[in-house]
């Protein structure tokens, strides 16, 4: 029996019926290109859903997106079984990791963080707490997510609040904008990507973390290993090729931003809990630290864009 490999440690794919799906997309939902996209993976049969590779933007997207009602039903069950604080592995470690990447670039005593898709805000709170251990005196956090509650702040120097959508904070700008493990869930994320980039103040940073599992799953399937892409939780796969081109395919002034860092994302699991899975993740990601944008098999990718002054 072929072994099932999951693309996520906390999500499972679900087979969707015809009535659960939108019609096939003619154009790429990421860059709107109407060039033919090549099939990369079969996500499900009857009805058929494929993962398609776009040559123009370098991203992978499902050929059919789940209907809005399907997504609402899926995530209702998702949030009933996992809390926002636990869906990113170890939020404390990831927050510290992001802080180390951003700290050399941030200046000042008061910081603001926009956490898009951050659940109850545990990740951004961890980042804020780490910044306070440096030069920061206070941090304001705004979380945009379906999660109805934000975590309690135990520090008077950290304020944390929730916004229902990016539209609710239109025009506001932040020192740090986080989009960690969220863009792959949004069927048509162009608008959100533009909003997130516009929400970065001049001199600030945009951090994103996305899966880049499709190239690896293609190889595994060629050897008869069954792989769960976690569709419809994940509808996109966004690795180094996509992030290297994203500014050229979005309606933003590309001269106002620069990609200053990219590489394999942090390992989510710990050796004490999942020794084999964690060791495999480190081995898989290791070449990415050397070859960077030329290595598509890291499993997860992270990027930092800076908005120029």
C-alpha positions as CSV (number, residue, x, y, z in Angstrom):
1,X,0.0,0.0,0.0
2,X,1.4,3.4,-0.9
3,X,2.1,5.7,2.0
4,X,0.1,8.9,2.3
5,X,2.2,12.0,2.6
6,X,0.3,15.1,3.9
7,X,1.4,18.6,2.8
8,X,0.3,20.0,6.1
9,X,0.7,18.7,9.6
10,X,-2.7,19.9,10.8
11,X,-5.0,19.8,7.7
12,X,-6.5,17.0,5.6
13,X,-7.9,17.2,2.1
14,X,-11.6,16.7,1.4
15,X,-13.2,15.3,-1.8
16,X,-15.6,17.9,-3.2
17,X,-18.8,17.1,-5.2
18,X,-19.8,18.9,-8.3
19,X,-22.1,21.2,-6.4
20,X,-19.3,22.2,-4.1
21,X,-17.2,23.7,-6.9
22,X,-17.1,26.8,-9.0
23,X,-16.7,26.4,-12.8
24,X,-13.1,25.9,-14.1
25,X,-11.0,29.1,-14.3
26,X,-9.9,30.2,-17.7
27,X,-7.3,32.6,-16.5
28,X,-4.8,32.3,-13.7
29,X,-6.3,33.5,-10.4
30,X,-3.0,34.9,-9.3
31,X,-1.9,36.9,-12.3
32,X,-4.9,36.8,-14.7
33,X,-2.8,35.4,-17.5
34,X,-5.0,33.5,-20.1
35,X,-2.0,31.5,-21.4
36,X,-2.6,27.7,-21.1
37,X,-1.5,26.4,-17.7
38,X,0.1,23.0,-17.6
39,X,-1.3,20.3,-15.3
40,X,1.1,19.6,-12.4
41,X,-0.9,17.4,-10.0
42,X,-4.2,15.6,-9.9
43,X,-6.0,16.9,-6.8
44,X,-9.1,14.7,-7.1
45,X,-11.1,12.7,-9.5
46,X,-14.9,12.8,-10.4
47,X,-15.1,15.7,-10.7
48,X,-11.6,16.2,-11.8
49,X,-9.6,19.0,-10.2
50,X,-6.0,19.7,-11.3
51,X,-3.2,21.8,-9.9
52,X,-2.1,24.0,-12.8
53,X,1.2,25.7,-13.3
54,X,1.3,29.2,-14.6
55,X,4.3,30.0,-16.8
56,X,3.7,33.8,-16.4
57,X,3.7,34.2,-12.6
58,X,5.3,30.9,-11.6
59,X,2.5,30.0,-9.2
60,X,0.4,26.8,-9.0
61,X,-3.4,27.0,-8.6
62,X,-6.4,24.6,-8.5
63,X,-8.3,24.4,-11.8
64,X,-11.5,24.7,-9.8
65,X,-12.1,26.6,-6.7
66,X,-14.5,25.7,-3.9
67,X,-17.7,27.6,-3.8
68,X,-18.1,30.2,-1.1
69,X,-20.6,28.1,0.9
70,X,-18.2,25.1,0.7
71,X,-15.4,27.2,2.1
72,X,-17.6,28.5,4.9
73,X,-18.6,24.9,5.8
74,X,-15.0,23.6,5.7
75,X,-13.6,26.4,7.9
76,X,-16.5,26.2,10.4
77,X,-15.3,22.6,11.1
78,X,-11.7,23.7,10.9
79,X,-12.0,26.3,13.6
80,X,-14.1,24.0,15.7
81,X,-11.2,21.5,16.0
82,X,-8.2,23.8,16.0
83,X,-7.6,27.1,17.7
84,X,-5.7,29.9,16.0
85,X,-2.9,29.6,18.5
86,X,-2.1,26.1,17.4
87,X,-2.3,26.0,13.6
88,X,1.3,27.2,12.9
89,X,3.2,24.6,14.9
90,X,5.1,26.5,17.6
91,X,4.0,30.2,17.3
92,X,6.5,31.3,19.9
93,X,9.4,29.9,18.0
94,X,8.1,31.2,14.7
95,X,7.5,34.7,16.1
96,X,11.1,34.7,17.4
97,X,12.3,33.5,14.0
98,X,10.5,36.3,12.2
99,X,11.8,38.9,14.7
100,X,15.4,37.8,14.1
101,X,14.8,38.3,10.3
102,X,13.1,41.7,10.7
103,X,14.9,43.3,13.6
104,X,18.0,44.5,11.7
105,X,15.6,46.4,9.3
106,X,13.3,48.0,11.9
107,X,14.1,51.2,13.7
108,X,12.2,53.2,16.3
109,X,10.6,52.6,19.7
110,X,7.0,52.1,18.7
111,X,5.9,49.5,16.3
112,X,2.7,48.4,14.6
113,X,1.9,45.0,13.2
114,X,-0.8,43.9,10.8
115,X,-1.4,40.2,11.1
116,X,-3.5,38.9,8.2
117,X,-5.0,35.5,8.8
118,X,-3.3,35.3,12.2
119,X,-6.1,33.4,14.0
120,X,-6.3,34.7,17.6
121,X,-3.0,36.7,17.1
122,X,-0.7,34.4,19.0
123,X,2.0,34.6,16.3
124,X,2.0,38.4,16.1
125,X,1.9,38.6,19.9
126,X,5.0,36.4,20.0
127,X,6.7,38.7,17.5
128,X,5.7,41.8,19.5
129,X,7.0,40.2,22.7
130,X,10.3,39.5,21.1
131,X,10.6,43.0,19.7
132,X,10.0,44.4,23.3
133,X,13.0,42.4,24.4
134,X,15.0,44.5,22.0
135,X,14.7,48.3,21.5
136,X,10.9,48.5,21.2
137,X,8.9,50.3,23.9
138,X,5.4,49.5,22.6
139,X,3.8,47.4,19.9
140,X,0.3,47.8,18.5
141,X,-1.1,44.6,16.8
142,X,-4.2,44.4,14.5
143,X,-5.3,40.9,13.5
144,X,-7.5,40.3,10.5
145,X,-9.1,36.8,10.6
146,X,-12.3,34.8,10.8
147,X,-11.4,33.9,14.4
148,X,-13.9,35.9,16.5
149,X,-11.5,36.5,19.5
150,X,-8.0,37.7,19.9
151,X,-5.7,36.5,22.6
152,X,-5.3,38.5,25.8
153,X,-2.3,40.7,26.2
154,X,-0.3,40.2,29.3
155,X,1.9,43.2,28.7
156,X,0.8,46.8,29.0
157,X,3.3,47.6,26.2
158,X,1.4,45.3,23.7
159,X,-2.1,46.3,22.5
160,X,-4.0,43.8,20.3
161,X,-7.2,44.2,18.5
162,X,-9.2,42.5,15.8
163,X,-10.5,43.9,12.4
164,X,-13.1,42.0,10.4
165,X,-11.5,42.5,7.0
166,X,-8.7,44.4,5.3
167,X,-11.3,46.9,4.0
168,X,-12.0,47.9,7.6
169,X,-8.5,49.3,8.0
170,X,-8.1,50.7,4.5
171,X,-5.5,53.5,4.4
172,X,-3.8,52.4,7.6
173,X,-0.1,51.6,7.4
174,X,2.1,49.4,9.6
175,X,5.7,48.7,10.3
176,X,5.3,45.0,9.8
177,X,2.7,43.2,7.7
178,X,2.4,39.5,8.2
179,X,0.8,37.0,5.9
180,X,1.9,33.7,7.4
181,X,0.3,30.5,5.9
182,X,-2.8,32.3,4.7
183,X,-2.5,33.3,1.0
184,X,-2.6,29.6,-0.2
185,X,-6.1,29.4,1.3
186,X,-7.7,32.3,-0.6
187,X,-9.0,31.4,-4.1
188,X,-8.5,34.8,-5.6
189,X,-5.8,36.6,-3.5
190,X,-4.7,39.3,-5.9
191,X,-6.8,42.0,-4.1
192,X,-5.6,41.0,-0.7
193,X,-1.9,40.9,-1.9
194,X,-2.2,44.5,-3.2
195,X,-3.9,45.6,0.0
196,X,-1.2,44.0,2.1
197,X,1.6,45.6,0.2
198,X,-0.1,49.0,0.3
199,X,-0.5,48.6,4.1
200,X,3.3,48.6,4.6
201,X,4.5,52.0,5.7
202,X,7.6,53.4,3.9
203,X,10.6,51.7,5.4
204,X,8.4,48.8,6.7
205,X,8.5,45.1,5.9
206,X,6.1,42.6,4.4
207,X,6.6,39.0,5.5
208,X,4.9,36.1,3.8
209,X,5.1,32.3,4.3
210,X,3.6,29.9,1.8
211,X,3.8,26.2,0.8
212,X,6.0,25.2,-2.1
213,X,5.1,21.5,-2.1
214,X,3.9,20.8,-5.6
215,X,7.4,20.1,-7.2
216,X,8.2,17.6,-4.5
217,X,4.8,15.9,-4.7
218,X,5.2,15.4,-8.4
219,X,8.5,13.5,-7.8
220,X,7.0,11.4,-5.0
221,X,4.0,10.5,-7.1
222,X,6.3,9.4,-9.9
223,X,7.6,6.8,-7.4
224,X,4.1,5.7,-6.4
225,X,3.9,7.6,-3.2
226,X,0.4,9.0,-2.6
227,X,0.3,12.6,-1.5
228,X,-2.4,14.7,0.1
229,X,-2.2,18.4,-1.1
230,X,-4.8,19.3,1.4
231,X,-7.3,20.6,-1.2
232,X,-9.5,22.5,-0.6
233,X,-7.7,24.0,2.4
234,X,-4.8,24.8,0.0
235,X,-5.7,26.0,-3.4
236,X,-2.4,27.6,-4.4
237,X,1.3,26.6,-4.1
238,X,3.6,29.6,-4.1
239,X,7.3,29.0,-4.1
240,X,10.4,31.0,-5.2
241,X,9.4,31.4,-8.8
242,X,6.1,33.1,-7.8
243,X,7.7,35.4,-5.3
244,X,10.4,36.4,-7.6
245,X,7.9,37.6,-10.1
246,X,5.0,38.8,-7.9
247,X,5.7,42.5,-8.2
248,X,5.6,42.3,-12.0
249,X,2.2,40.7,-12.1
250,X,0.3,42.8,-9.5
251,X,-1.0,46.3,-10.0
252,X,1.5,48.0,-7.7
253,X,4.4,50.3,-8.3
254,X,7.2,47.8,-8.3
255,X,9.8,50.5,-7.9
256,X,8.5,51.2,-4.4
257,X,9.3,47.6,-3.1
258,X,12.3,45.3,-3.1
259,X,12.6,41.7,-2.3
260,X,15.3,41.6,0.3
261,X,15.2,38.1,1.6
262,X,13.8,34.7,0.6
263,X,14.4,31.1,1.5
264,X,13.0,28.0,3.1
265,X,10.5,28.7,5.9
266,X,11.2,27.7,9.4
267,X,10.6,24.1,10.5
268,X,7.2,24.1,12.3
269,X,7.7,20.9,14.4
270,X,10.1,20.2,17.2
271,X,12.4,17.1,17.7
272,X,10.9,16.3,21.1
273,X,7.4,15.9,19.6
274,X,8.0,14.7,16.0
275,X,11.6,13.6,15.7
276,X,11.4,11.9,12.3
277,X,9.2,14.5,10.7
278,X,11.4,17.3,12.0
279,X,14.6,15.7,10.9
280,X,13.1,15.1,7.4
281,X,12.0,18.7,7.2
282,X,15.5,20.0,8.0
283,X,17.1,17.7,5.5
284,X,14.6,18.7,2.8
285,X,15.1,22.5,3.5
286,X,18.9,22.4,3.8
287,X,19.8,22.9,0.1
288,X,17.4,25.8,-0.1
289,X,19.6,27.9,2.2
290,X,22.4,27.5,-0.4
291,X,20.5,27.7,-3.7
292,X,17.7,30.0,-2.5
293,X,15.4,30.9,-5.4
294,X,16.7,28.0,-7.5
295,X,15.5,25.3,-5.1
296,X,11.8,24.5,-5.4
297,X,11.7,21.5,-3.0
298,X,11.8,23.2,0.4
299,X,8.2,22.4,1.3
300,X,7.6,25.9,2.6
301,X,8.9,29.3,1.6
302,X,9.2,32.7,3.2
303,X,9.9,36.1,1.8
304,X,10.5,39.6,3.1
305,X,9.7,42.7,1.0
306,X,10.7,46.2,2.1
307,X,8.7,49.2,1.1
308,X,11.2,51.9,0.1
309,X,11.1,55.4,1.6
